């Protein structure tokens, strides 16, 4: 097991044991900023070495997937989970969007095994943050629901995660590998160390969310465990169809099988205040995030390898 995952396990154990272990909010904020910039920089450096003009088909395919996934999830939450429209749409938006932390662990998992992946995955990550949130808002409120799209679009496109990921991507793309040499010790060499501390805090947060499961019934548990692998498989198939390599298809599967707990909650809070954020956060952070860390990531890789052999 990768040591960074053990940090996450330590956080879960400490949280469930009601330890007074805490990472100060300012340090957690710094860790998230460094990780988001590092992921963007890595992708930008790699993109600087290839023409971006050949990526349009991949970009369109990934956007279509991003708009489609929440449409598949909404009726499941609505009818099987017996959720009202607002909460079903919020849950669909969370699971249609992506988890940057899960993506970071996937990168670390591939790196520890010297498995290459397509550099444009950081760009595709940024693109996948947005469509599901917009679909979730429309599902919850409708086109005529009185949504003030100006402030909402500002929240979505200028939220911290999008600005840092896209900003790092552009900086890495413009500067290239030689221009980033001076920043490499902080953003690249220490990436796994920052990720380990970040996952320690994620473990503490996941443990705190898991305590509310008894209030929300078995549906969230079933949804959080059963949804990632089918969604991830869709992402892997799309990755294969758009000619990603095995590592790239696996990471696209990681993104499709993950659930947002940063961008989606912020947007839903603004656009759909009637939705209960505890429901979506309990499922995404308390159930799906640990599932993907311990089980999902290696399974996504196995599926990517198998599909590459069958369809390749």
N, C-alpha and C positions, 0 to 999 in steps of 0.2 A: 504494500500500500504506500502511495506517495506520502512523504512526511507532511506536506501541506494539508492533506486530508486529515491526518492525525491531529493537527491543530484544530480543525473544525470539530472533530470528535471530542477533543478536550473541552472546547467551549460548550458543547451539548451536555457533557457530563457535569461540568461546573454549574451550568444553568439549572439542570434538573435537580442537582444537589443543593440548590439555593446558596451557592457560594457568593461571597461578596466581590468576586473577581469582576472588574469592569475595565473597559478601555475608554479613556476619556473621550468625550465627544469631539474635541478638537483634533485629537490624534486619529480617530476614525475618519473624520472629514479629510484629513491630510492623506491617509492611506487610500481612500476612494479616489481622490484627485490624482495621485501619483499613478495608480493602477489604470485609470481611464486614459490618462495621457500616454502611458507606456504602451497600451494596446493600440491606440491611434498612431503613435510614432512608429511602432513595428510595422504596421500595415502600410503606412506612408512611405517608409524606407523601401519596402519591397515593391510598392507600386511605382516608385520613381525609376525602377529598373525595367519597366515594361510599358508599352503603350496602353493608355486607358481606353482608347477608341474601340478596342475589341471586347469591352466588357458590357456593352449595352444590352445584349441578349440576356446575359446573366442578371443584370440589374432588373430588367423587366420581369423575368421569371421569378425572381425573389420577391419583388413587389406584389406580383399576383398571388404568390403563396402567402404573403403577409396579410393581404386583404381577405383571403379565403379561409384561413384557419379559424378566426373568430366566428365566422358564419357557420362553420361546422360545430363549434363548441357551444354556441348560444342555445340551440334547441336541447342539447344534452343537459345543460344546467337548468333550463326552463322547465322541462318536462320530467326528467328523471330526478333532478334535485329539488323540484317543486319550488324553485326560487321565483320571486317576483321579477318583473322585467328589468328593473334597475340593477339588482344584484346579479342576475344572470348575465347581463351585458358587461358588467364590471369584471366578473370572473372570466368571461370570454376574452376581454381586452387584456387582462393580465397574462393569460396563457397564450394568446396570439402574439403578444410582445415577447421580449427576450430578457434573459438574465446575463448581465455583463460578467458577474462573478463566476457563473457556471462556465461561460466562455473562457474566462481566464484560467480556470482549473483545467479545462479541456486543452488549452494551449500548453500548460505546464505538463499535463499527462503525455501529450505527443512529444514535447521536448525531451522529457526524461527517457523516451524510447527512441529518440532520433528519427522520428517520423515527420516528413515534410508535409506542409499544407499550403494551399494556394494563398498568396499574399492579400488578395482582394477580400478575404473574409472579414477583415476589420471594416471595410467599406460596407459590405453586406450587413454587418452587425448594426451599423448606424441606420441603414435603410429600414431594417426590420423593427426598429423601435417604434416607428410612427404609424404604419397602416392599421394595425390592430386597434390602437387607441382611438383612431378616428372612426373605425367601424363600430367599436364599442359604444362610442358616444351617440352615433346615429341609431344604433339598436336600442339604446336606453331612452333617448329623447325624441327620436324621429327628426326628419328634416325640418318640420315645422314646430319643433319643441321649444323655440325661443332661445336657443343657444347663442350666446355672444361669442362668435367665432374669433373675433380679434384677440381678446385676452387669452382665449383657449389656445389658439395657434401659437401665440407668444410663449405660453407655458410649455407647449409640446416642443417647438423647434428651438427655443432658447433655454430650455431646461439644462441643468448642470451636466447631465450625462451626455446629451447630444453635443453641447458646445465643446466639452473636453475631448470627446472621441473624435468629432469632426475636426476640431482645431489641431489635435495631435496628428491626425491623418494628413492634413494639409501641410503642417510644419515638416513632418517626415518626408512628404512627397517633394516639397520645394527644396529642402536642405539636402536630402539624400544621405547615404551612409557616411560620407566623409564629413558632412556638416554636423552630424549628430555625435561625432566621436567624443566631444567634450561632455555631452550629457549621458553618455553610455553608462558610466558607473552608477548613476542614480536610477535611471529609468529602465535599463536593460539588465545590468549585472545584479541588481538587488531586487529584481522583479519577484522572484519566488519568496524572498524574505518578507517583502511587503504583503504579498498574497497570503502568506502563512498567518501574519497578524490580523489581516482583514478577515480571514476565515475563522479565526478564534472569536472575533466579535460576532460573526455570522452564526456561529454555533450557539453563543449566548442568546442571540435574538431568536433563533429557531426554537430553542428550549422554551423561551418565554411565550412564543406563539402556540406551541404544542399544548400548553396548559388550558387553552380555551377550546380544545377539540370537543370536550364533553358537552359543550353548549351548542354545538353546531351539527351534531349527528354524524353518522357514518358516511354520508355522501361525500363530504370534503376529503375524507381519508381515501375513499375509493377513487374519487376524481383525481386527487393528487398523485396517486400511485399508478392508476391505469391509463391516464392520458399521455404521459410523456413518451412512452415507447412508440405508440402509433403515430403521434405527431412527429417524433424524431425520425421515424422511418419515412414519412412523407418528405421531410427535409433531405434525407439521404438520397432518396430517389430523384428529387429535383436536382440535387447536387450532381448526381451521375448524369442526368440528362443535359446539364449545362457544362459538362466536361470538366468538373472539378476532379482532382486526384483523390485518393482514398482518404488522406488526412483532411482535405478540404470538405469532402462530402460528409465525413464524420462530424466536423465542426458545424456544418450547416444543420445536421441532425441535432447536435447539441443545442443550437439556437432554437430550432423548431420545437424541441422537446422541453425547453426551459420555460420559466414563467417570470415575468417582471415583478420586482418589488421596489423599484425606484421611480422610473418614468411613469408607468401606468398608475400607481397610486396617486402620484402628484396630479396627473391630468384628470383622473376620475374624481378627485376631491373637488376640483374646480368645476367640472362639467356635470357631474352626477352626484350632488351632495346627498341625495336620498339613499344611495348605496352604502351598505355597511362595510367599511374598509377592513374590518377584522376578518370577515369571511374570506375575502380574496387573499389577504396577507397570510392567514393561517394556512391556506392550501398551498400558496406559492412558496412561502419562506419556511413554514413549519413542516411541510410534507414533501413537496416536489424538489426543492433545493437539496435536502439531504438524500433523497432517492437518487437524484442525478449524480451527486458527488460519489456515493458509495456503489451504486449499481449501474446507473444509466450510461455514464461515459464509456466504460469498457464495452458495454453492450452495443452502443452506437458504433463503436469501432468495429466490432465483430460483424455487425450488419453491413457496414460499409465495405468491409473486405469481402463478405459473401456476395453482395450485389455486384461488386466490381468483377468478381470472378464469373458470375452468372451472366451479367449484362454487358460486360466489357468486351 
